[in-house]
Amino acid sequence: MSHTEEEFLVTSEDKAFDMKHRRIINYNIGKYDAAVDKGLSKIINLENTKRKLHAIKWKMMENLDKVLPEFEANFQKRGGKVIWANDAEEANREILNILKKAGVKSIVKSKSMVTEEIQLNEFLEENHIESLETDLGEYIVQLLGQKPYHIVTPAMHLSKEDIAKLFNERFGTPLDATPEQLTQKARELLREKYVRADAGITGANFLIADTGSIAISENEGNGRLTTSFPKIHIAVVGIEKVIPSIADLDLFWPMLSTHGTGQNLTVYNTILSGPRQANETDGPDEMYVVLLDNGRTNLLAQKDQRQALYCIRCGACLNACPVYKNIGGHTYDTTYSGPIGSIITPHMNGMAEFKHLSYASSLCGKCTEVCPVKIDIHKMLLLNRRDAVTDHLVTKKENWGWALWKKGMLKRSLTDYFSGKTKNFLLKTFFKKTWGHFREMPKVADKSFSQMWKERGGLKE
């Protein structure tokens, strides 16, 4: 068992019995579920739309070597610069080179999971560059020194009382401040930062191949301020985010927003195609797009599991997952938590260290049911488990146990060799810890169905 797996099991147990945590997360997810159900009811032919998005993303992943250069060429035509980064270290190094060359001392960031993935904030801090999150949820968790809890809602694990207490300690606001008052305080603090920042860093929801553009969806307007005020804009984007045409946003935008938050469309949807042009009055002087691999091609090489790269990061599978609802996002100790994170993390960060995430599932299939691009998520989890066994990453005890179980299940005489009493003794002796100390072992009947069938003379005419 890896150290990461041990920590996961301990933290999972703590969180599962933390009643305050469960109350907050279930309340917040419940609000999202109600909004999403209402939003989805307005979409005609939802399943057909999901199939179409699945087909588009399938085409993109099968032709990634063609569509990414197409994006690059079209983006460069308007003065943008593209940087290809194999891993987090290379991406951070290239970003730092851009910032140092321009003498940047402070940056503002709009919400971006991929910059969390490469730990950009920590890297910039080590190199004496101030990096400030401007999304309210990201700003709150940054003040707490925490990582985002959820792909869409970084501070989902906090109640309004928790946030009021934080703002009281940091900024002297009243303890009984309303969410509107807290939001206003955050605006006052952040607006000045946009004006003073030397550079802005964002992610992107989509890369558009035919126009050489990036598309950013958000609800607060911080993304637009981050990309408009500073003279340098750097977008860090995973290579899987590419779509063929700007016309495809007609489907991707509403499906992303509805599955994520229940909205018909997010409040701000921005398409950026390079730095400020000669006839334009605002925008950055320089714009860079960092195309990040960081293990994505490892997943692309897995023919059975590459559909996990179709993910548009809506967060629907997290909200649907009974495991996530009980143990929460931080327990996974990865950038991408929940069902989709359990699929992609072992391929991006190492199967040996993170294979346990693929076992953290009841395989109920709800994640697959809610996915807007029809990723067969629970099947991908099973395939990851298969790979862990194939690569000899499971213990000998587990291998032997399953080998004996298979042998017994394939031959009735072996299945019935031991009595029910003996089977119960073996289960309690060898599998009690595996089953979990909060659950009782199942009790095996004294006689199997096959034995009772024989005793009763089998099938009567």
C-alpha positions in Angstrom: 0.0 0.0 0.0 1.4 3.4 -1.0 1.7 6.3 1.4 -0.8 8.2 -0.7 -3.3 5.3 -0.4 -2.8 5.1 3.4 -3.5 8.8 3.7 -6.6 8.5 1.5 -8.1 5.8 3.7 -7.5 7.7 6.9 -8.8 11.0 5.6 -11.8 9.3 4.0 -12.8 7.8 7.3 -12.4 11.1 9.1 -14.5 13.0 6.5 -17.2 10.4 6.3 -17.9 10.9 10.0 -17.5 14.7 10.0 -21.1 15.6 10.2 -20.6 19.4 9.7 -18.7 18.7 6.5 -21.3 16.3 5.2 -24.1 18.8 6.0 -22.4 21.7 4.2 -21.4 19.7 1.1 -24.8 17.9 0.8 -26.6 21.2 1.2 -24.4 22.9 -1.5 -24.6 20.0 -3.9 -28.3 19.8 -3.3 -28.8 23.3 -4.5 -26.7 22.6 -7.6 -28.7 19.4 -8.3 -32.0 21.3 -8.2 -30.7 24.0 -10.5 -29.2 21.4 -13.0 -32.4 19.4 -13.1 -34.3 22.5 -14.0 -31.8 23.5 -16.6 -31.6 20.1 -18.3 -35.4 20.0 -18.6 -35.2 22.8 -21.1 -32.9 20.9 -23.4 -34.6 19.1 -26.3 -33.1 15.8 -27.3 -30.5 15.8 -24.5 -29.2 12.3 -25.3 -28.8 13.2 -29.0 -26.8 16.3 -28.0 -24.6 14.2 -25.7 -23.9 11.8 -28.5 -23.0 14.7 -30.9 -20.5 16.1 -28.3 -19.1 12.7 -27.8 -18.5 12.3 -31.5 -16.9 15.7 -31.8 -14.5 15.0 -29.0 -13.8 11.5 -30.3 -12.8 13.1 -33.7 -10.6 15.6 -31.9 -8.7 13.0 -29.8 -8.2 10.8 -32.9 -6.8 13.7 -34.8 -5.0 15.6 -32.1 -1.8 15.7 -34.2 -3.6 17.6 -36.9 -6.0 20.0 -35.1 -3.5 21.3 -32.6 -1.1 22.6 -35.3 -4.2 24.0 -37.0 -5.0 26.0 -33.9 -1.4 27.1 -33.5 -1.1 28.4 -37.1 -4.4 30.3 -36.9 -3.5 31.8 -33.5 -0.1 32.9 -34.7 -1.7 34.7 -37.7 -3.0 37.3 -35.3 0.2 37.8 -33.4 -0.3 35.2 -30.7 2.5 32.9 -29.5 2.2 29.2 -28.7 4.4 27.3 -26.3 4.3 23.5 -26.2 5.0 22.1 -22.7 5.6 18.5 -22.1 5.2 18.7 -18.3 4.5 21.0 -15.4 8.2 21.8 -14.9 8.5 22.9 -18.6 5.3 24.9 -18.4 6.3 26.8 -15.3 9.8 27.5 -16.7 8.4 28.9 -19.9 5.9 31.1 -18.0 8.7 32.4 -15.7 10.9 33.2 -18.7 8.1 35.4 -20.2 7.4 37.1 -16.8 11.1 37.8 -16.0 11.8 39.1 -19.5 9.0 41.7 -19.0 10.1 42.5 -15.4 6.7 41.3 -14.0 6.4 41.6 -10.2 2.7 40.7 -9.8 0.0 38.8 -11.7 -3.7 38.3 -11.5 -5.2 34.9 -12.2 -8.7 33.9 -13.3 -10.0 30.5 -12.2 -8.0 27.7 -13.9 -7.7 24.1 -12.8 -4.8 23.5 -15.1 -2.7 26.1 -13.3 -3.5 24.3 -10.1 -2.3 21.1 -11.8 1.1 22.6 -12.4 1.2 24.3 -9.0 1.8 27.7 -10.7 1.0 29.8 -7.7 3.5 28.1 -5.5 6.2 28.2 -8.2 5.7 31.9 -8.8 5.8 32.6 -5.1 9.2 30.8 -4.9 10.4 33.1 -7.6 9.2 36.2 -5.8 6.3 37.0 -8.1 2.9 37.7 -6.4 0.1 35.6 -7.9 -3.4 36.5 -6.8 -6.6 34.5 -7.5 -9.5 36.7 -8.6 -12.3 34.2 -8.7 -14.1 34.6 -5.4 -14.0 30.9 -4.5 -10.4 30.6 -5.5 -9.6 33.8 -3.6 -11.2 32.4 -0.5 -9.3 29.1 -0.6 -6.1 30.9 -1.4 -6.6 33.1 1.7 -7.0 29.8 3.7 -3.9 28.3 2.2 -6.0 25.4 0.7 -6.5 23.9 -2.7 -9.8 24.0 -4.6 -12.3 21.6 -3.2 -14.3 21.1 -6.4 -13.6 21.5 -10.2 -16.3 24.2 -10.6 -16.9 25.5 -7.0 -13.5 25.8 -5.2 -15.0 26.7 -1.8 -18.0 24.3 -1.8 -16.9 22.9 1.5 -17.3 26.2 3.3 -20.5 27.6 4.8 -21.3 31.4 4.6 -20.4 31.5 8.4 -17.0 30.0 7.7 -16.3 32.7 5.0 -17.7 35.5 7.2 -15.3 34.4 10.0 -12.4 34.4 7.5 -13.1 37.9 6.2 -13.6 39.1 9.8 -10.1 37.8 10.8 -8.4 39.1 7.6 -10.3 42.3 6.8 -12.3 43.3 9.8 -15.7 42.8 8.3 -18.6 42.0 10.6 -19.1 38.4 11.7 -22.7 38.6 10.6 -21.9 40.0 7.1 -24.1 38.7 4.4 -22.8 36.9 1.3 -23.5 40.1 -0.7 -21.5 42.2 1.7 -18.6 39.8 1.6 -18.6 39.7 -2.2 -18.6 43.6 -2.2 -15.6 43.5 0.1 -13.7 41.1 -2.2 -14.5 43.4 -5.2 -13.0 46.4 -3.3 -9.8 44.4 -2.5 -9.4 42.9 -6.0 -10.2 45.8 -8.3 -7.0 47.7 -7.4 -5.0 44.5 -8.2 -6.2 44.4 -11.8 -4.9 47.9 -12.5 -1.5 47.3 -10.9 -0.9 43.8 -12.2 1.8 43.4 -14.8 0.4 40.2 -16.3 -2.8 38.1 -16.3 -2.9 34.3 -16.4 -6.0 32.3 -17.3 -7.0 28.8 -18.4 -9.4 28.2 -21.2 -12.5 26.0 -21.5 -12.0 25.4 -25.2 -9.3 25.8 -27.9 -11.0 26.6 -31.3 -9.0 25.1 -34.1 -10.5 26.9 -37.2 -10.2 30.4 -35.8 -7.1 30.0 -33.6 -9.0 31.2 -30.5 -9.5 30.3 -26.9 -13.0 30.4 -25.2 -13.4 31.3 -21.5 -16.6 30.8 -19.6 -17.1 32.4 -16.1 -19.8 34.0 -14.0 -18.0 36.9 -12.2 -16.2 38.9 -14.9 -12.8 38.4 -13.3 -11.7 36.6 -16.5 -12.4 39.6 -18.7 -10.6 41.9 -16.3 -7.6 39.5 -16.1 -7.3 39.4 -19.9 -8.0 43.1 -20.5 -6.1 45.2 -18.0 -2.5 43.7 -17.9 -0.2 44.1 -20.9 0.6 40.4 -21.0 -2.0 37.6 -21.1 -0.8 33.9 -20.7 -3.4 31.2 -21.1 -2.4 27.7 -19.9 -4.5 25.0 -21.6 -4.5 21.2 -21.7 -4.1 19.9 -25.2 -7.4 17.9 -24.9 -9.5 21.1 -24.8 -9.5 21.6 -28.6 -12.7 21.6 -30.6 -12.9 21.9 -34.4 -14.9 25.0 -35.0 -16.3 28.2 -33.4 -19.7 27.0 -34.5 -19.4 24.0 -32.1 -19.7 26.5 -29.1 -23.4 26.5 -29.9 -23.5 23.1 -28.3 -20.5 23.1 -25.9 -21.3 26.4 -24.1 -24.9 25.5 -23.0 -24.1 21.9 -22.2 -21.1 23.0 -20.0 -23.1 25.7 -18.2 -26.3 23.6 -17.7 -24.4 20.5 -16.4 -22.1 22.6 -14.2 -24.5 25.1 -12.6 -27.9 24.7 -14.2 -27.6 27.9 -16.1 -28.8 28.2 -19.7 -25.5 30.0 -20.3 -22.7 31.3 -18.1 -22.8 35.1 -17.5 -19.5 35.9 -19.3 -18.4 33.9 -22.4 -15.3 35.4 -24.1 -13.5 34.4 -27.3 -9.9 35.6 -27.6 -7.9 35.3 -30.8 -4.6 37.0 -30.0 -3.2 40.2 -28.6 -4.7 43.7 -29.2 -4.8 44.5 -32.9 -3.8 47.9 -34.4 -7.5 49.0 -34.7 -8.5 47.8 -31.2 -8.6 50.0 -28.1 -8.0 47.5 -25.3 -6.5 44.1 -24.7 -3.0 42.9 -24.0 0.1 43.8 -26.0 1.3 40.2 -25.9 -0.7 37.0 -25.7 0.7 33.5 -25.2 -1.0 30.1 -25.1 0.8 27.3 -23.3 -0.4 23.9 -24.6 0.2 21.5 -21.8 0.6 17.7 -22.1 1.7 16.7 -18.5 0.6 13.1 -18.9 -2.3 13.6 -21.3 -0.6 11.7 -24.1 -0.1 8.8 -21.7 -3.8 8.6 -21.4 -4.2 9.2 -25.2 -2.1 6.1 -25.7 -4.6 4.0 -23.8 -7.1 3.1 -26.5 -9.7 1.8 -24.0 -9.5 4.8 -21.7 -8.6 7.8 -23.9 -12.3 8.9 -23.9 -11.6 10.3 -20.4 -9.9 13.2 -22.3 -13.3 14.2 -23.7 -14.1 15.7 -20.3 -15.1 19.4 -20.4 -14.7 19.9 -16.6 -18.4 20.6 -15.9 -18.2 18.9 -12.5 -21.5 17.0 -13.0 -19.9 13.6 -12.1 -18.6 15.0 -8.7 -22.1 16.2 -7.8 -23.6 12.9 -8.6 -21.0 10.6 -6.9 -22.1 9.1 -3.5 -18.4 8.7 -2.6 -17.5 12.3 -3.3 -20.6 13.5 -1.3 -19.3 11.6 1.7 -15.5 12.1 1.6 -15.2 15.5 -0.2 -12.7 16.9 -2.7 -9.6 17.4 -0.6 -9.5 13.7 0.4 -8.5 12.7 -3.1 -5.3 14.9 -2.7 -5.3 15.5 -6.5 -6.1 18.5 -8.7 -9.0 16.6 -10.3 -11.2 14.9 -7.7 -14.3 12.8 -8.0 -14.9 10.1 -10.6 -13.2 11.9 -13.5 -10.2 12.6 -11.4 -10.0 9.0 -10.3 -9.7 8.0 -14.0 -7.2 10.6 -15.3 -4.9 11.0 -12.2 -3.3 7.5 -12.3 -2.4 8.1 -16.0 -1.1 11.6 -15.5 0.6 11.2 -12.1 1.4 7.5 -11.9 -0.6 4.3 -11.6 1.5 3.0 -8.7 0.8 6.0 -6.5 -2.8 6.7 -7.5 -4.4 3.4 -8.5 -6.4 3.4 -5.2 -8.6 6.2 -6.6 -10.1 3.9 -9.2 -11.2 1.7 -6.3 -13.0 4.6 -4.5 -16.2 4.0 -6.3 -19.4 2.1 -5.8 -19.7 1.6 -9.6 -23.3 2.8 -9.4 -23.0 4.4 -12.8 -24.5 7.7 -11.9 -21.4 9.5 -13.1 -21.7 8.0 -16.6 -25.4 8.9 -16.6 -24.9 12.6 -16.0 -21.8 13.1 -18.2 -22.6 15.7 -21.0 -20.1 14.0 -23.4 -21.1 10.5 -22.6 -17.8 9.3 -21.1 -18.3 5.7 -19.8 -16.8 6.7 -16.5 -17.5 3.7 -14.4 -16.2 1.4 -17.1 -13.0 3.5 -17.2 -12.6 2.9 -13.4 -12.8 -0.8 -14.0 -10.2 -0.6 -16.8 -7.8 1.3 -14.5 -8.2 -1.5 -12.0 -7.4 -4.0 -14.7 -4.3 -2.1 -15.6 -3.2 -2.1 -11.9 -3.4 -5.9 -11.9 -1.8 -6.3 -15.3 1.1 -4.1 -14.2 1.6 -6.1 -11.0 0.8 -3.1 -8.8 -1.5 -5.0 -6.4 -0.2 -7.0 -3.4 0.5 -10.8 -3.6 -2.2 -11.4 -1.0 -4.7 -9.8 -3.3 -3.5 -11.7 -6.3 -3.7 -15.0 -4.4 -7.1 -14.2 -3.0 -8.7 -13.5 -6.3 -6.9 -16.5 -7.9 -8.4 -18.8 -5.3 -11.8 -17.2 -5.6 -11.8 -17.6 -9.4 -10.7 -21.2 -9.1 -13.5 -22.0 -6.6 -16.2 -20.1 -8.6 -15.4 -22.0 -11.8 -15.9 -25.4 -10.1 -18.9 -26.2 -8.1 -17.3 -29.1 -6.1 -14.6 -26.6 -4.9 -17.2 -24.0 -4.0 -19.0 -26.5 -1.8 -15.8 -28.1 -0.4 -16.0 -26.2 2.8 -19.1 -25.9 5.0 -20.8 -22.6 5.7 -19.3 -22.6 9.2 -15.8 -23.0 7.8 -16.3 -20.3 5.2 -17.5 -17.9 7.9 -14.4 -18.6 10.0 -12.1 -18.0 7.0 -13.9 -14.7 6.1 -13.6 -13.4 9.7 -10.0 -14.6 10.0 -8.5 -13.4 6.7 -10.9 -10.7 5.4 -12.2 -8.7 8.4 -9.8 -5.8 8.0 -10.3 -5.8 4.2 -14.1 -5.5 4.6 -13.7 -2.6 6.9 -14.0 -2.2 10.7 -17.3 -0.4 10.5 -19.1 -3.2 8.7 -20.0 -6.7 9.7 -18.9 -9.6 7.5 -21.7 -11.2 5.5 -22.8 -14.5 7.0 -22.6 -17.5 4.6 -25.5 -20.0 4.9 -24.8 -23.4 6.3 -25.5 -25.1 3.0 -25.2 -23.7 -0.5 -28.2 -23.5 -2.9 -26.6 -26.3 -5.0 -26.4 -28.6 -1.9 -30.0 -28.0 -0.9 -31.1 -28.5 -4.5 -29.5 -31.9 -4.6 -30.9 -32.9 -1.2 -34.4 -32.1 -2.5 -34.0 -34.2 -5.5 -33.4 -31.5 -8.1 -36.0 -30.4 -10.6 -39.2 -32.4 -10.4 -41.2 -33.2 -13.5 
